[in-house]
Amino acid sequence: MSAAATSAPAARHRRAVLFMIVAAVCWSTGGLLVRQLSITNAWEIVFWRSLFMTGFVAVVLSAMHGRGMPAAVRAAGWPGIVAGLFLAGTFFFFIGSLTRTTVANTFVLMSVSPFLAAIASLVFLREPVAVRTWLAMGIAFAGILVMFGGTADAGQLVGNLLALGVSVCFAAQLTVLRKFHATVDMLPMVMIAGLWTLLPAWLLAGPFAATPRDLAVLAFMGCVQLGTGCLLATAASRTLPASELGLLALLEPILGPLWVWVLMGEHPGRSALAGGALVLAAVIANEALAAWRGRGRGAGEPLPGP
């Protein structure tokens, strides 16, 4: 085998790792960008963000498939439609959480998605859960209790619960894809999720109040923070195993709180720092061990991010 043939897989792996890192960085800016908005109506934020994201993904799909774009969307089938519905749920829960609690709480509580996905796989797919994952879930649960114990008011408690809703919807989305053995292209499913989102968000938003500056920020959120992040994660998922994808995706809950802490002075609070450290340590240890044991076992599930 030639040196060029040997180096090709390594080059693809490095490119996939870079794509996933950039995707996680894109996703991590969500909290910072929401804090730049003058509007606080979560429904209106979801509407504009999803509208720009749906348009962006439609343009990308058109560039990729040309006249075959409708066929590419139809190829997602019912699993793609149902999974897209759950992904749309993450959009609502994510923005709703960010408008009611700290960015740190939102991102850290979202990071338990792999654990909930493991439980869903056990219940619905009869897939066993590794002992290390059960131990990590116990530690993460203790961290969540610490975070909730430091909740200062009912509004922040609701925000924390909404963040857990992101994880629940994400776990349900992956379970649907695996249940139907779907190999759904992520981009059509993301566009489907956006379409699911638009009508309820528009109906519930009430009078729109976004300023031109708000629309510019929301356009960036839709096209870059969510759309580009999903595009790069899709490309990475063709090469990286699920365990490695999950490990690299943890850059999102780590960087997300840092942006608003360093740039805006939003301190997470002692309970959030203590509980968040437990949660992230448990998730990182579990994902790192899975990546170490599963290296070279093939590509994994795509990670859309909220």
N, C-alpha and C positions, 0 to 999 in steps of 0.2 A: 504493500500500500504506500502511495506517495506521501510526501510530507504535506503537500497541499490538501490531499484528501483527509489526512489525519487532523489538520488544523481547522478544517471547515466546521466540524461540529463545535469545536472550542470557540470559534469566532461567533457562531450562532448563539451559543450559550452566553457569551459576554454581552452580545447585543441585546439579548432577551433580558439579562439582569439590568442593563442600563435602562431599557424601556420600562421595566417594572419600578425601578427607583424613581424615574421621572414621573411615572404615573402616580406613585404614592405621594410625591411632593406636590403634584397638581391637586390631588384630593385633600391634602393637609391644609390647603389655603382656604378651605370652606369657611371655617370659623372666623378667620381674619377678614374675609370679604364680607360676610354677613355683618360684622361689626362696623363696616364702612358705610352701611346703608342708613338712610334717614327714616326709612319705613320699618315698622316692626310687625306688620301684619304677615304672619307666616304663610297664609294662603296666597297673598299677592306675590310674595317672594318665590314660593314654589311655582306659581303660574309663569312668571317671567323667566325664571331659571330653566324650567322645563321647555318653554317655548323656544328659547335660544338654543338649548341643547338639541331639541328635536330637529330644528332647522339645520343645525351644524351636522348632525349625523346623517340627515337626508342628503345633504350635499356630498358628504364623504361616500355614502353608499352609491350615489349617482356616478361619482368619479370612478369608483371601483367596478361597478357592474353595468353602467350605461343603461341601455333599455331593459336590461335584465334585473334592474333594481326591484320592481314589484315581485318578481319571482323569488328573489333572494329573501324578501320579507316574508312571503308566503311559506317559504321553506322552513321557517321557524316552527310552524305548525301550532297545535294546541299547547304543547309544552312551553313553547316560546311565549304564547299569549298569557298563560297562567303565570309563568315565571316573571314575565314582564309586569304583571299585576302586583306581584310581591315586591319587585324592584321599585315600582311606583310608590309602594308603601314606605320604602326606605327614604324616598325623597321627602315625603310628608313628615315622617318621624324625625328625620335629621334636622330639617329647618325648624320644626316645632320645638325640638330640644334646644337648639342653639339660641332661640329667642326666649327661653325660659330658665336656662341654667348656664353654668360656665362652660367655656369651650373645652376645658380640661375634662370635666365630668362627661360631656357628650362623647368625646373621642375615646376616653378610656373605657367607658361602658360599652361603646360600640366594638371594642377589641375582643369581647368575649364571643363574637360570632362563631369562631371555629369550635368552641365548646358546645354551643347550641346546635350547630350543624352535626356534631358528633352524636348528640342525644337524639336528634331527629332521624339520623341514619340508623341508629339502634332501634328506634320505635317503629319506623315505617319501612325500612329496608332490611332490617335484621342484620345489620353490619355490627360486629363487635367493637367495643370501645377499649382502647389500650389502657392498661393499668396506669401508665404515666399520665394519661389524659384525665382519668378520674381524680388522681392526686392533684393535678394542676387545676382542675375545676373546683376542688375543695378550697385551695388557696385563693383562687380568684373570687369565689363566693365570699370568703372572709373579707377580702379587700372591698367588695361591693358593699358589704354590711358596714364597714368603716366609712365609706363614702356617703352612704345614705344616713348613717348616724350623725354626720356633720351637716346635714341639710338644714339650713337656717329657716326656711319658710316653705309653705305649701306649694308656691309657684315653682321653686327650685326642685321640689320633690317630683312634681309633674314633669319637669324637664328631664330629670334623671330617668323616670319611667319611659318617657318617649325615646330616650337614647337606647334603652334596652329593646324598645320596639323595633329599632333599626336592625339590631342583631337577630331578633325573632324573624323578621321578614326576609333578611338575607339568608338565614338558615333554611327557611321554607323554600326560597327560590332555588337554592342548590339542591335541595331534596327533590323538588319537582323535576329538575333537569336529570338527576340521576335515576329517579324512579322510572322515567320513560326512556331511559338510555338515550337521551337527546344529545346530539352534537350540534347545539344551536350556536350559530355565529353571534357573538356578543353584540355587535353593532345593531343588527335588526332588532334584537330584543331590547336594547336600550331605547331605540326609537319607539318601539311598542310601549315601553314603560312611560315615555314622555307623553304619548297620545292618551294613555290611561289617565294621566295626571291632569291634563289641561282642562277638561270640562268641569270636574268637581272643584278644582282650584279656582276657576273663573266664577263659578256659581257662588262659592263661599267667601270670595275675597271682599265683596262689598265694593264701595267706591274706591277706585284705584288712585293712589297718591304718589306713585313713583316719580321722582324728578329725572331730568335728563342724566344727571350724574348717577343716580341709582340705576337707570337703565344701562348705562355703560358698564357699571360694576356687575350687574346681573348678566349682561351679555358675555363678559369675561368668565363669569361663573359657569354659564351654560356651555360655552364653546371650549374653554381651556380647563377649568377646574374639574368639570364632570366629563364633557365630551372627549377632550384630548386624553384625559386620564384613562377613560374606558377604551379608547382606540389603542393606546400603548399597552394596556394590560391584556387586551385581546391578542396582540402580536406576541407578547411575552408568554402567554398561556399555551402557545403552540409548541414551545420548547421546554419550558420549566415545569417540573413536577409540582403538584398541589402544595406540598410541604414547603418548597422553596418560595413559591408564590406567596404563601401565607406569611412566611418569615419576612420577606421584603415588604409586604403590605403593612407590616407593623411600623414602618416609618411614618405612616399616616397618623396614628394616635400619639406617637412620640413628638412629631414635629408640629402637629396642629396646635396643641396648647402652648408650645414654645413661641410660635409666631405672635400670638396675642399677649403673652407674658412679656416678651422682650420689646415688641413694637408698640404695645398699647397699655402695658402695665396692668393687665388683668391677672391678678394673682389667683392661683387655683384654690388657695386655702390649705390649712394643715391637714385636715381630714382627707381632702381630695388628693393631696400629695402622698400621704401615707397609704391610703387605700389604693390609689392609682399605681403606686410602686408595687404593691402586692399583686394586683391584677396583671400588670405588664410583665412582671417577673415570671408569673405563672405561664402566661401566654407565650412569651419569648422562649422559655425553657422547653415547653412542649413542642413548639414549632421548630426550634433548633434541633431537638433530638429527632423529630420526624424527618427533617431535611437530611440529617446525617445518615439515618437508617434507610431513607428512601431515595438517596441520590442515584440517579440513572435509571429509575423505574418508569420513566415516561412522563408525558405531559399531564397536567392536572386541570382542575376546573378553573374557568376564568373568574376573575374577581372584579366586579363592576365598581365597587365603591359608591358611597352615597353622594 
